[in-house]
Amino acid sequence: SQKIEQNSEALNIQEGKTATLTCNYTNYSPAYLQWYRQDPGRGPVFLLLIRENEKEKRKERLKVTFDTTLKQSLFHITASQPADSATYLCALDVGRGQAGTALIFGKGTTLSVSS
Amino acid sequence: EPEVTQTPSHQVTQMGQEVILRCVPISNHLYFYWYRQILGQKVEFLVSFYNNEISEKSEIFDDQFSVERPDGSNFTLKIRSTKLEDSAMYFCASSGQGITEAFFGQGTRLTVV
């Protein structure tokens, strides 16, 4: 079955630094990959989507890369701020876009940014 | 900004009872989903729903679960006979046409006692 691993359960960094989160997957060839943010007790909030034919995507201070050969995505937050502290989830579509956005999620990496 | 709304925010039920969790997806969306998250664990896909029928479901979504879109705005998840292990946060989500992001509601925390 498909498996998604987010290598670090927790990541602590200083304000202003770049946070890099890793997502690895096995037994699957996703058409695209998504990253979400989840705050405690809240629903996931969409951040970025990257397709299999895209190497990199950016949105403001966020950047995501997608290497289908390594089966890995990296998620970067530059100039991190305490407000970026949250759990970040990597997600793959299991329906290849044919059933909407049926996602399997990684367990997440909890980022803490200290000032 | 349009959002997915879920009610109730918290529901406590006795084991063996039926529960219905309710959701109002974003109005022009076509795909609707239920996910659950057991405390401290990952978000798990349950079911996707399109054109008034289930389009995809996971192993978790067994015969005790059912979904319905009773009218043009609501989307419900019914658990027929709740078990202790059904205690979790249940998230409703919706998305538009094509490969796009899912919009999640704030969740219903279900506690089975």
Interface residues (C-beta under 8 A of the other chain):
Chain A: A31 Y32 Q34 Q38 G41 R42 G43 P44 V45 F46 L49 R51 L89 D93 V94 G95 G97 Q98 A99 G100 T101 A102 L103 I104 F105 G106 K107 G108
Chain B: V4 L30 Y31 F32 Y33 Y35 Q41 K42 V43 E44 F45 S48 Y50 S55 E56 M89 F91 A93 S95 G98 I99 T100 E101 A102 F103 F104 G105 Q106 G107
